């Protein structure tokens, strides 16, 4: 984005300003990176609940009798086998086996579906979908118009239930339903990006501030607080969830990123299939691993990783992990020879090598 291009605002922008949020550019929008501090917001989500504005994410409606067949040819996971009101993680790949984006499909009623894509890739994904558009499929973008509010944390069900007209406890993980939130029509999904239980509320942009303010006012004394992108990034890293541009890129695909569980090689041909199948068969590819750093020196994206004096990879994400006693954790893309659990590696930080150990992902898993 150039200096002359103005940042877009989500429907909740004024609410963030009123709460004193620190706003930063992200995905073309002015987004809250934190309110009262990343550690405070992280603690709320892990122990009670936090409220996030995710309205910068791309929301696309897909309609038509051929949506499932069409989407299956563009993605690695199965779309046609989804049940009504089911959500499913999926990745769009390029011909080289790298990722265009990781997304979530929602199967709604009849021939209607919804696709949610990352904010930074929304324009590129809209172009990609239209470039491969087939007969029997229509697309409609709600990017920047519709709102998306997430409530995440172990108290999410208890806090949200008084405001909705469906039984939230009965909703399965990665399913969704039409409902009303304080009288406002919404699509509610039991999905999230924090490693905790929670829900995502897809609502009309003009109604978003009402819902946001009502939830905070009703449950602030119970510990519900607004949370920004900073806490969200720490939470997702602890939970071992990939972030596009880090663990997944146009060059780093789902097999390398540890997302092979979503790869359905048995379904009809799709973009990138042959490359991904060859990677699985050869098992010689560089791959994402988890690292626990020795001491208090943090690892940052791009830092070189060494094994016995030889460079074997680089850091893709790094952070302190409050849920693990404030140790420093990271993900790294390393050669297979350096990826075995327990392997001792070194990370170069400002010219000095610091020790690290390869550990299993996720770093954190809720009870």
N, C-alpha and C positions, 0 to 999 in steps of 0.2 A: 504494500500500500504506500503510495506517495504521500508527501506532506500535505498535498492539496486535496486529498480524498478524505472526506469527513467520515468519522466512525459512525456506524449505525447504532441505534439504541433499541434494546428490547422493551417489551411492554412494561417491564418492571424497573426501568431505568430511574424514574423519579423516586421510587421506593428505596432503591439502593442509595441514592444521594441523601435522602432523608435520614437513613440509618448510619450515615457517615462512612460508607464503604470506600475503600481505596480502589479506584477504577483503573483498568489497564486495557490496552488494545488486545483483542483476541478474536481471531476468525472474522475480522472486519467489524466487530462490535466493541463498544465500551462495556467491559464486564467487571464485576467485583472480584478482585483477587483475594481480599480478606476484609473482615469487619473488625472484630475485636482481637484478631491474632490467629494465626494458623494453628498453633498448639491448642488454644481454647476451642476452636471449631472442630478440630480433629477429636478432641476428648469428648465433646458433645455427641458426635456421631457414633463413636465407639461405645458410649455408655448410655445415651438417651436418644436424641435425634437432632438432626440438622436439616435446614431448609435451603435448597439450592435453586437458583435461576438457571435453567438450561435452554432458554428460549432462543439462544444463538444457534442451536443445532438445526440442521436441515430436516424439515418434515415434508415428505412427498407422499401424496395420495396416488395410488395405482388402481386403475379400474379396468375390467374387461375379462372375458372368458379365458384369455391366454396368458394372464399375468404369471401364473405359477410356472408354466412351461417356458416362457420367455426368461423369467428370472433365474431358473435353473441353468440356463445356458450361459449365464453371466457370473455365477457365484459358485463357491466351493461346497456349501452346505445345501442340504435338500430343502426346497421350498414347497414342492407339490405335496409332500407328506404332512404338512402342517395342518392342525385341526383348527376349526373356527375359534377365534379368540385366543389363539396361541401366539407367543412371541418366540423368535429364534435368532440367535447370533449368526451372522454370516459375513463373508469377506468377498469383495469383488477383486479379482486378480487381473494382471496384464498378461501378455503372451509370454513374458519372461518368468512368470511365477511370482513376481512381486505384487504388492497390494496397491490397488487404487484407494481402498478404504475398508474399514471394518464397520459394520452396520447392524441394525436390528430390524428384521421384518416383523410386522404385526398382521396376522390374518384377521380381518374383520368379518362383517356379514356379507353373504352373497359373493359377488365378484370384486369386492373392495378390499384393498390392502393398504397398509401404510409402511413406509420405509423411513427410518431415521438415520441420518448420516452425520459425520463429524462436521462441526462448523467450518473448520479450515478447508474442508474438501467439498463443501456444499455446492459451490459453483461448478467445480470440476466434475462432480458426480452428476449434477443435473445435465451437463453437456454429454457425459458418457452415456447416461441412460437414453437421452434423445438421439445420440448417434447410432444406437443399437435398437431403436424403437421398432416394434413389430406390429403387424395388423392385429387387431383385437386387444390392444393395450393403449390406454390413455394415461397421461401423467398430469399432475397438478401440484405445483409447488406452493407450500405455505411458509417457506423460509422467511423469517423476519416478520411474519404477520401473526401466526399462531404462537401461543406461549407454552412453555413446558416447565413445570415446577416439580422438583423432586423432594420428597421427605424421606430421609435415610437414617436408620439406626434402630436399635432393639425396641424402642418405645413407639415406633412408627404406627403400628396397628392401633395401639391404645389411643394415640393422639389424633389420628385421622378418622377413626371410626365414628365419633360423634357428629362428624360433618358430612357423611356420605350415606346414601340410601341402599347400599349393598353390604353383604357380610364380607369384610376384608379378610378375616381369618380363614374363610373357606376358599379364598382365591389361591391357586397354586402358583409357585414360582415360575416366572416367564409365561404368565397368562395375563389377559386383560379383560375389561368389561366396560360397557357403557354405564354411566352412573351420573348422579348429580352431587356436586360438592357445594354445600350451602346454597342449594337451589340452582347452581350453575351447571349446565351440561358439560360432561367431561368424558374422556377416555382415560380410565385408570389402569395402569399396568404394574404388576409386581416385578419390577426390574430396577436395576441400579448399577452404579459404578464405584462402589465404596467397599465391597466385601461384607456389608451388613444387609439385614432385611430392610425393605423399604418399598416405596411406590413412586411412580412418575405420573403426573397429572397433565394430560394434554387438554388445554382449554383455549377458548377464544382470547385473543390478546387484550380486548377491552375489559374482560372480567378478571384478568390475572391479578391485578393489584388488590382487588377485594378479597380474593382467596388468600393471597400472601399475608396481608395484614390481619385477616381474621384468624389464621392459624397461629401467627406469632402472638397475637393478643390473648388468645384462648389458652395457649400452652407455654408461654414464656416462663411462668413460674414453675413449670414442670421441667424446664431445662431445654426447651426448643429454642434454637438460635439460628440466625441466618449464617450461611457459610459460603465461602468463595472458592474460586478455582484453585487457590493454593492448597487448601485443606483437601480438596477433591483429588489433587494429584498425589499427595502423600498417601491418602487412603487407598487409591487404586494401585499404587506401587506396592504398598504392604500386601495387598490382596493378589498381587501377581497378575494384574490385568494390563494388557498392552495398550499403549497410547500411540496413535498414528503419528508418524514423524519420528518416533523413537524406536519402539520394539517392532513396529511394522512400518515399512516405507515402500516406495516404488521398486526398491532393490531387495528389501527384506520381506520375504513372503511368509505365509502362515505355517509352513512346515518348519522353517528356521525359527519362527517366533514361538514355537511350542503350541500352536493352535491346530495341530493335526487331528485332534478329537473332532473338529468341525469339518474335516475334509472327507467328502463322500465320493471316492473314486469309482464306486459302482454305479453312480447315476449317469445319464447320458452326457455326451461330451460338453465341456464348458471351457471358457477361456483360461489358459494356463494349466490345464489338466495334465498334459504330457510332461511338462517340466516338473510339476509337483510330484507326479507319480515316479519320475526318475529319481528325484531327491529321496523319496521314501525308500525306494529300492536300493539305492547306493549307500545311503546313510553316511555320506562323507561330507555333508554340507556344514558350513559354519552355523552356529545356533545360539539362541538366547539362553543365558544361564543367570541364576541369582548369585549375588556375592554378598558376603558379610565382611565389612572392612575391619581391619585391626585398628584399635584406638579410635581417636576422635576426628581423624582427617576425612572429610567427605569426598566422595567420588562424584564427578560431574560429567555430563554428556561430552563425548569426544575424547576423554582421557584415554591414553594408550594402556593396554593390558599386556603383561609379559608373563612368560613361564620359563624359568631357568635362563633368563637373559634374552630370550627370543620373543619378539612381539607376536602375540597370538590373537589380538582383537582390540575392541574398544568399548568404553562405557556407553550405554544408550540412555539410561536414566539413573539418577542417584538422589538420595534423601536421607535425612535422619528418620528413624522409625520409632515414633513415640509408643506405639503398641508393643514394641519389643524392648523397652527399656532404654530408648534413645540411642541405640546403636546405629551406625551408618550402614545402609544397604544400597545395593545398586543392581541393575541388570547390565549385562555385557554380551555383545556378539563375539563369540570366540570360536576358534577352530575346534573340531571334534576332539582332538587330543587333549584339549584343556578343559573339557566340559564335564568330566566325571565328578560326581559328588565327592567332596572332601579334598579335591585338588587345591594345592596352594598356588596362588597367583600373586602378581604384584601389579599395582596400579600406579602409573606415573602422575604425580601431582606436583606441578611447578618444578619439574626437574628432579624430584626425589621419588624413589620407589617405596610404596607402602603395601604391606601385606594384606591379602584377602583370601577368603576361602569360598569355594563353590558350594552352594547350598541349594536345597530343593525349593521350587516355587509351588505355591505362594509362600511368602514369608509369614503371612498371618492368615489364619482361618478362624472364623467365629465359632463359638461353641455350638 
